[in-house]
Amino acid sequence: MKTHACLFLSCLLVFSLCAVSVCGQTPPPPTAVAAIWNNAVKFLGESNWQAADRAFDNALMLAPNYAPAHMGKLCAQLKVSEEKLLGSLDPPVAIDDNPLFKAALEHADPAYKRQIQGYADAINARLKAMLANIPKDDRKAGESMTLKINDIEYVFRWCPAGTFMMGDANNQHRVGLSRGFWLLETEVTQAMWMSVTGDNPSNFKGAKLPVESVSWNDSQEYIKKLNEMKVAPAGFKFSLPTEAQWEYACRAGTTTAYHFGDTLTQQQANFGGNVRKTTDVGSYPANAWGLKDMHGNVWEWVQDWFGDYPSGAVTDPTGASSGSFRVIRGGSWGNRAEDCWSALRGSSDPALSYALGFRLSLVSE
C-alpha cells in the first residue's frame, strides 16, 4: 500500500507538469498512470476488490482519456465487486471528498479541471444509483435477537459486514464479508439439541452444558431439521458459520491473540484442564459483540473443508472446495491457552465427534 501511495503521488506531480505545459488540452498519460492501471488489473486477479476499484478510479481521475480503450473490460470485471463493496464493506464517500482527488483538481489547468470534475460527477451518480438499490441495515454489532424453538430460547448476536485480517502473524490475509450474519451467543446446549433430536450424545450431562461428542455430520442433520421447521427469520437460514465468519466474530474487532488481549486466564475461559469438564455456556465474560465461550469449553465445528489459506485478499471465502477434514475452532476445556487463539485452526474427520460441539449461525438465503 505504501508503494501504491508513492506511485500515486508521483503521478500527481507528473500530471501537474504536463497540465501546465499543454494548456487547455488533455495531457498524455504519464507512465505512472499506466502502472496504476496495471495495478488495478493485478488486484482484480487477486480478488482484492477494494484496491482494484481504488486503482481504477485513480487512473481514470488522472488520465480520463487514457482509460476508455480498456474501461469496458475492466468495468465488466468490477461490476460484481463494486456491488459487494458498496453493499457491505466500508461505506463509500463522494469522490469529491477524496483528498487525492482534491489534490489532482487543485493542480490541474482549467480545461482539465472540467474533465476531472465531470468524471467525479459521473462516479457520484453511479454511487448514488447503486446505493439506492442496497437494503439499509441499521443493526449494530452485538445487537441481540431471541428465537424460541420448542420452548427453548436461542439468543443470537449480530455480526455486521466488514473486513479484517484473518490468520496469525505468519499467515495473514485480508478478508471481506459482504453480508452481516447472526451468530448464536453461546455454543449449542444439550437442551437445544435434545429438543430437536430427542437424544443426547454428550459425555458430560447437563441442560446448560454445550452439547459435545457431536460430529460435523451430526451438526448438519440438526441444522437440516431446524431449517425444515421454518423458524428462521425471513430471508435467513440456519447454518454453521464459515471459518472466516467464526474468526471475524471471535475477534469482534480485535487484533490480539484472544479477544481479551494477548493473554488468557482461567477467569476468562474454560481451558487448560483446570475444570476438567465442560461448563455451563455463558459462564465466562463475553467479547465486544456479546459472544461467549469463543475460547475454550468445546471445539466448535465450522462449515469449511480444511485447506490452505488463499495467498491474497478475498471476499466471502468458504474454504477449500473439497477435502478429508473439516475445520474446528476455539479450543476446549482440556487444551492449552495457545490452542484457543482467535486465529488457531484445528481439523477433524467430519465423522468423528469426541470433545466437539458447535454454534449456529443465521445467514442470508
LODREN-18777 format. One line per 4 residues: their letters; for each residue x, y, z of C-alpha. Coordinates in steps of 0.02 Angstrom, whole numbers. Layout:
BEGIN
A	X Y Z  ...
END
This chain:
BEGIN
MKTH	0 0 0  146 117 37  217 86 -138  46 117 -212
ACLF	30 283 -120  202 341 -177  163 293 -355  2 392 -347
LSCL	86 547 -278  220 535 -414  79 527 -540  5 687 -468
LVFS	172 777 -491  197 718 -670  17 762 -708  38 939 -642
LCAV	190 971 -752  102 904 -906  -52 1010 -873  49 1170 -862
SVCG	144 1139 -1024  -7 1094 -1130  -140 1217 -1075  -317 1176 -1123
QTPP	-278 1000 -1184  -283 831 -1101  -101 786 -1065  -37 618 -1122
PPTA	-46 486 -985  115 476 -886  196 308 -861  139 311 -680
VAAI	-44 309 -736  -12 154 -840  69 74 -690  -83 115 -581
WNNA	-196 41 -715  -92 -117 -718  -107 -124 -530  -297 -120 -547
VKFL	-290 -271 -662  -170 -359 -542  -284 -326 -393  -431 -396 -492
GESN	-335 -557 -519  -307 -568 -331  -492 -533 -294  -436 -379 -198
WQAA	-592 -281 -246  -563 -126 -142  -385 -99 -204  -438 -133 -385
DRAF	-581 -10 -377  -469 121 -297  -331 99 -426  -460 104 -567
DNAL	-531 268 -503  -357 343 -479  -305 302 -657  -465 374 -731
MLAP	-456 527 -621  -281 573 -678  -297 524 -860  -480 506 -912
NYAP	-435 500 -1097  -310 360 -1071  -431 234 -996  -581 219 -1115
AHMG	-497 91 -1227  -481 -25 -1078  -629 32 -974  -762 -84 -1044
KLCA	-671 -243 -998  -619 -180 -827  -793 -114 -784  -867 -282 -830
QLKV	-748 -365 -708  -778 -234 -574  -968 -238 -579  -993 -380 -457
SEEK	-854 -322 -344  -924 -146 -337  -1093 -213 -285  -1011 -314 -146
LLGS	-905 -167 -94  -1043 -37 -94  -1169 -154 -14  -1070 -203 136
LDPP	-891 -152 163  -826 19 208  -966 142 163  -923 239 4
VAID	-899 427 8  -917 551 -133  -758 556 -235  -754 745 -209
DNPL	-709 710 -28  -557 605 -76  -401 707 -28  -305 640 -178
FKAA	-446 693 -292  -440 867 -216  -252 873 -246  -274 822 -428
LEHA	-407 954 -453  -301 1088 -371  -150 1057 -482  -244 1040 -647
DPAY	-262 1176 -778  -439 1247 -802  -482 1139 -954  -427 980 -867
KRQI	-520 1029 -708  -683 1023 -803  -643 848 -866  -595 786 -693
QGYA	-749 863 -612  -857 786 -747  -782 617 -708  -814 644 -522
DAIN	-996 688 -557  -1016 528 -657  -938 425 -517  -1051 505 -387
ARLK	-1205 472 -494  -1154 290 -510  -1129 275 -322  -1298 354 -287
AMLA	-1389 238 -409  -1306 83 -339  -1334 133 -158  -1519 162 -192
NIPK	-1539 -24 -229  -1448 -84 -74  -1557 -128 77  -1518 -19 225
DDRK	-1464 -111 381  -1459 -10 541  -1416 -158 654  -1265 -131 765
AGES	-1128 -254 805  -1181 -362 952  -1366 -322 938  -1463 -470 1008
MTLK	-1611 -567 940  -1701 -709 1029  -1790 -853 943  -1897 -976 1040
INDI	-1889 -1150 965  -1978 -1294 1051  -1990 -1185 1207  -1801 -1160 1212
EYVF	-1729 -985 1191  -1590 -959 1064  -1503 -791 1083  -1410 -730 929
RWCP	-1290 -584 909  -1274 -479 751  -1105 -480 662  -1104 -338 533
AGTF	-1022 -344 363  -842 -286 363  -660 -328 336  -524 -400 448
MMGD	-352 -480 444  -377 -669 459  -246 -789 525  -95 -771 636
ANNQ	52 -653 610  142 -779 499  -4 -816 384  -121 -668 371
HRVG	-233 -613 229  -371 -483 216  -548 -548 213  -705 -452 168
LSRG	-876 -513 224  -1006 -434 113  -1159 -477 217  -1192 -472 402
FWLL	-1249 -629 493  -1318 -686 660  -1214 -800 772  -1278 -896 922
ETEV	-1219 -809 1080  -1159 -975 1153  -1121 -1149 1093  -1275 -1256 1059
TQAM	-1331 -1326 1226  -1390 -1500 1267  -1565 -1431 1298  -1568 -1358 1123
WMSV	-1502 -1518 1046  -1621 -1634 1139  -1774 -1528 1099  -1742 -1556 913
TGDN	-1663 -1729 903  -1732 -1816 1058  -1562 -1887 1109  -1405 -1829 1199
PSNF	-1234 -1895 1146  -1137 -1787 1270  -1009 -1860 1388  -1041 -1727 1520
KGAK	-1228 -1713 1552  -1321 -1551 1590  -1456 -1449 1503  -1349 -1290 1503
LPVE	-1188 -1378 1457  -1135 -1372 1275  -1183 -1525 1175  -1023 -1620 1136
SVSW	-971 -1783 1058  -1060 -1719 902  -986 -1749 729  -992 -1624 587
NDSQ	-1114 -1740 501  -1223 -1740 657  -1224 -1550 659  -1285 -1547 479
EYIK	-1432 -1660 522  -1479 -1546 668  -1469 -1392 556  -1572 -1478 422
KLNE	-1709 -1512 548  -1709 -1332 608  -1725 -1267 430  -1867 -1388 396
MKVA	-1959 -1315 546  -1965 -1144 458  -1923 -1050 617  -1781 -941 549
PAGF	-1816 -755 521  -1872 -708 346  -1727 -705 225  -1613 -810 335
KFSL	-1571 -993 358  -1478 -1093 491  -1301 -1147 454  -1132 -1173 531
PTEA	-1027 -1015 517  -890 -1017 388  -714 -1017 459  -696 -834 411
QWEY	-861 -788 494  -809 -880 652  -641 -792 668  -716 -623 623
ACRA	-849 -645 758  -724 -711 885  -609 -562 860  -752 -436 865
GTTT	-636 -301 801  -481 -353 898  -311 -399 826  -237 -483 979
AYHF	-212 -670 1012  -378 -679 1104  -523 -559 1105  -473 -523 1286
GDTL	-296 -472 1235  -132 -565 1215  -155 -674 1369  -294 -789 1430
TQQQ	-335 -827 1611  -439 -960 1698  -562 -822 1744  -594 -783 1560
ANFG	-621 -956 1485  -632 -1142 1522  -466 -1212 1460  -308 -1296 1521
GNVR	-390 -1444 1607  -415 -1346 1767  -602 -1382 1773  -581 -1548 1681
KTTD	-753 -1543 1604  -866 -1428 1506  -951 -1286 1598  -1123 -1208 1576
VGSY	-1123 -1098 1422  -1107 -913 1460  -1011 -940 1622  -869 -828 1566
PANA	-860 -647 1503  -920 -608 1327  -822 -521 1189  -863 -347 1125
WGLK	-1008 -416 1020  -1086 -514 1163  -1023 -685 1107  -972 -807 1244
DMHG	-858 -959 1253  -770 -919 1091  -612 -975 1181  -615 -1147 1264
NVWE	-757 -1255 1331  -780 -1362 1172  -704 -1361 1000  -829 -1292 875
WVQD	-862 -1359 701  -869 -1232 560  -932 -1258 383  -768 -1264 286
WFGD	-660 -1405 225  -484 -1387 294  -361 -1321 164  -228 -1190 132
YPSG	-275 -1008 151  -281 -901 -8  -124 -801 -46  -214 -635 -67
AVTD	-366 -538 -10  -534 -625 -31  -718 -586 -11  -839 -709 72
PTGA	-721 -859 73  -795 -1032 100  -635 -1133 117  -568 -1274 10
SSGS	-687 -1349 -119  -657 -1525 -52  -552 -1619 73  -542 -1755 205
FRVI	-559 -1647 360  -672 -1507 420  -609 -1356 516  -634 -1342 704
RGGS	-605 -1183 804  -589 -1113 979  -507 -1249 1084  -585 -1344 1229
WGNR	-582 -1369 1417  -430 -1484 1402  -322 -1376 1288  -182 -1254 1323
AEDC	-211 -1068 1306  -114 -1064 1141  -237 -1191 1071  -378 -1065 1099
WSAL	-309 -920 997  -432 -824 889  -329 -873 736  -287 -1054 778
RGSS	-354 -1185 659  -391 -1365 701  -464 -1503 592  -555 -1667 614
DPAL	-635 -1805 513  -817 -1749 491  -875 -1918 558  -779 -1902 722
SYAL	-857 -1822 874  -751 -1829 1033  -748 -1661 1127  -829 -1574 979
GFRL	-979 -1457 980  -1036 -1309 876  -1135 -1147 872  -1266 -1095 747
SLVS	-1266 -952 625  -1409 -871 531  -1352 -820 357  -1440 -735 212
E	-1530 -853 93
END
